[in-house]
Amino acid sequence: MKGKVIFLLTIKRVENSSEFEQAYKIRVEVFVKEQNVPEEIELDEFDKTAVHVVAYRDDEPVGCGRVFMEGDYARIGRVAVLKKERKKGTGRLICEELIRIGKEKGAKKFVLDAQVQAIGFYQKLGFAVKSDVFIEAGIEHVRMEAVFE
Ligand SMILES: CC(C)(COP(=O)(O)OP(=O)(O)OC[C@H]1O[C@@H](n2cnc3c(N)ncnc32)[C@H](O)[C@@H]1OP(=O)(O)O)[C@@H](O)C(=O)NCCC(=O)NCCS
């Protein structure tokens, strides 16, 4: 049968530990298994206070991200989409929800440490590079910032 495959993509704010586990599982898959980030540093102290989101394709968790306040600005991080689900708009929707959450907390300025290979992805969301390249978890990063009124 010919035709378009339609699926439902939902971005949900994490409300309990089992939803957080879904986010964390994606982080392990993407950052630890795919990118070799040591698992000891994947979970950090900011996970307790951050707001996390999970993206679901139909009922399956396929992406995640988090945001928390640092002074008067919001810091976005741990944005990940399972390899098989990339380039379908999921990462963008995750970041748009994280920006909405940051705005609700009073932030106008948003900051993130982007892997160099993801600079173009964040530029499309309005972020600009604000630092030289530095190494974090063995991966080249740059600091990026955006202001959303
Ligand atoms: C980076 C990542 C989150 C992007 O997620 P995604 O669901 O594939 O992104 P989207 O499909 O929403 O892409 C939105 C736009 O950015 C572009 N884009 C996506 N990944 C890109 C990349 N690595 N470099 C440049 N542009 C990119 C898309 O082509 C799309 O452009 P369009 O709007 O013109 O069509 C995903 O590739 C990922 O999880 N990578 C591994 C982990 C990672 O690097 N996380 C970021 C840590 S800083």
PDBQT file of the ligand as one rigid body, heavy atoms in Angstrom, charges set to zero:
ROOT
HETATM    1  C1  LIG A 201      21.398  16.966  17.944  1.00  0.00    +0.000 C 
HETATM    2  C2  LIG A 201      20.080  16.175  17.988  1.00  0.00    +0.000 C 
HETATM    3  C3  LIG A 201      19.431  16.332  19.354  1.00  0.00    +0.000 C 
HETATM    4  C4  LIG A 201      19.146  16.732  16.903  1.00  0.00    +0.000 C 
HETATM    5  O1  LIG A 201      17.893  16.060  16.990  1.00  0.00    +0.000 OA
HETATM    6  P1  LIG A 201      16.959  15.822  15.693  1.00  0.00    +0.000 P 
HETATM    7  O2  LIG A 201      15.658  15.294  16.170  1.00  0.00    +0.000 OA
HETATM    8  O3  LIG A 201      17.707  15.017  14.690  1.00  0.00    +0.000 OA
HETATM    9  O4  LIG A 201      16.823  17.322  15.164  1.00  0.00    +0.000 OA
HETATM   10  P2  LIG A 201      15.616  17.925  14.261  1.00  0.00    +0.000 P 
HETATM   11  O5  LIG A 201      15.153  16.878  13.309  1.00  0.00    +0.000 OA
HETATM   12  O6  LIG A 201      14.601  18.541  15.159  1.00  0.00    +0.000 OA
HETATM   13  O7  LIG A 201      16.394  19.071  13.472  1.00  0.00    +0.000 OA
HETATM   14  C5  LIG A 201      15.971  20.424  13.422  1.00  0.00    +0.000 C 
HETATM   15  C6  LIG A 201      16.776  21.108  12.332  1.00  0.00    +0.000 C 
HETATM   16  O8  LIG A 201      18.184  21.050  12.662  1.00  0.00    +0.000 OA
HETATM   17  C7  LIG A 201      18.897  20.332  11.639  1.00  0.00    +0.000 C 
HETATM   18  N1  LIG A 201      19.890  19.490  12.296  1.00  0.00    +0.000 N 
HETATM   19  C8  LIG A 201      19.670  18.401  13.074  1.00  0.00    +0.000 A 
HETATM   20  N2  LIG A 201      20.835  17.898  13.540  1.00  0.00    +0.000 NA
HETATM   21  C9  LIG A 201      21.817  18.706  13.041  1.00  0.00    +0.000 A 
HETATM   22  C10 LIG A 201      23.237  18.724  13.187  1.00  0.00    +0.000 A 
HETATM   23  N3  LIG A 201      23.875  17.812  13.927  1.00  0.00    +0.000 N 
HETATM   24  N4  LIG A 201      23.920  19.705  12.541  1.00  0.00    +0.000 NA
HETATM   25  C11 LIG A 201      23.278  20.642  11.787  1.00  0.00    +0.000 A 
HETATM   26  N5  LIG A 201      21.920  20.683  11.634  1.00  0.00    +0.000 NA
HETATM   27  C12 LIG A 201      21.218  19.721  12.252  1.00  0.00    +0.000 A 
HETATM   28  C13 LIG A 201      17.852  19.515  10.911  1.00  0.00    +0.000 C 
HETATM   29  O9  LIG A 201      18.252  19.209   9.610  1.00  0.00    +0.000 OA
HETATM   30  C14 LIG A 201      16.639  20.422  10.975  1.00  0.00    +0.000 C 
HETATM   31  O10 LIG A 201      16.770  21.421   9.981  1.00  0.00    +0.000 OA
HETATM   32  P3  LIG A 201      15.474  21.967   9.163  1.00  0.00    +0.000 P 
HETATM   33  O11 LIG A 201      14.578  22.591  10.209  1.00  0.00    +0.000 OA
HETATM   34  O12 LIG A 201      16.062  22.942   8.203  1.00  0.00    +0.000 OA
HETATM   35  O13 LIG A 201      14.860  20.760   8.540  1.00  0.00    +0.000 OA
HETATM   36  C15 LIG A 201      20.323  14.671  17.664  1.00  0.00    +0.000 C 
HETATM   37  O14 LIG A 201      21.020  14.559  16.455  1.00  0.00    +0.000 OA
HETATM   38  C16 LIG A 201      21.101  13.919  18.748  1.00  0.00    +0.000 C 
HETATM   39  O15 LIG A 201      20.527  13.432  19.724  1.00  0.00    +0.000 OA
HETATM   40  N6  LIG A 201      22.421  13.817  18.566  1.00  0.00    +0.000 N 
HETATM   41  C17 LIG A 201      23.270  13.099  19.513  1.00  0.00    +0.000 C 
HETATM   42  C18 LIG A 201      23.313  13.779  20.847  1.00  0.00    +0.000 C 
HETATM   43  C19 LIG A 201      23.697  15.232  20.743  1.00  0.00    +0.000 C 
HETATM   44  O16 LIG A 201      24.598  15.585  19.997  1.00  0.00    +0.000 OA
HETATM   45  N7  LIG A 201      23.005  16.058  21.520  1.00  0.00    +0.000 N 
HETATM   46  C20 LIG A 201      23.298  17.462  21.606  1.00  0.00    +0.000 C 
HETATM   47  C21 LIG A 201      24.268  17.631  22.701  1.00  0.00    +0.000 C 
HETATM   48  S1  LIG A 201      24.873  19.281  22.737  1.00  0.00    +0.000 SA
ENDROOT
TORSDOF 0
